[in-house]
Amino acid sequence: MNYHKAESMTELFWRKSRNPLTVWPRLLLSLLIFIAFWSHSLWWIIFLFFLQTAILFFAPPASKYENCLTRAADGFRIWTVVRSAEERNTMLLLFLFSAVAFFAALWAHYLFWVFFFGVQLVIAKLLLIRRFAAMARQVEYDVHVGLTADDLQAIVSRCNLTN
């Protein structure tokens, strides 16, 4: 594999989060966290959060960019640079309401509300992944590095930040 030295921790985080092999274990661990919430097991919740963090910490950077999940991570990076803070905060609040309601329903064992808010979260997340992957398709990439700081500056200069 061809590894390039990252200039900062932020750059290293983006390279590691682009790896599609880290997505599937984190997804399975998220399901285990939901089960731990259902069973009110606080120590398992803490342990699984640390395990998710360790998977991302020890993951190698992504080596190819053809994968849909890698393009979605790059699209998320583009979105965080291009969009205004107000739009990002609005999106965060929309997800935050559903997530808090979902976890409250899990904790209280309200099965109907778990499915109601869970379906909303899953659909919203899939739509965001689709949108981010579409954004990433419009940008040229270096196969091994992904987006560099120069790429991000070029994207910002081309985009209208008032949208």
Buried (B, 14 or more C-beta within 10 A) or exposed (E): EEEEEBEEEEBBEBBBBBBBEBBEBBEEBEEBBBEBBBEEEEEBBEBBBEBBEEBBEEBEBBBEBEBBBBBBBBBBBBBEBBBEEEEEEEBEEEBEEBBEBBBBBBEEEBEEBBEBBBEBBEEBEEEBBEBBBEBBEEBEBEEBBBBBEEBBEBBEEEEEEEE
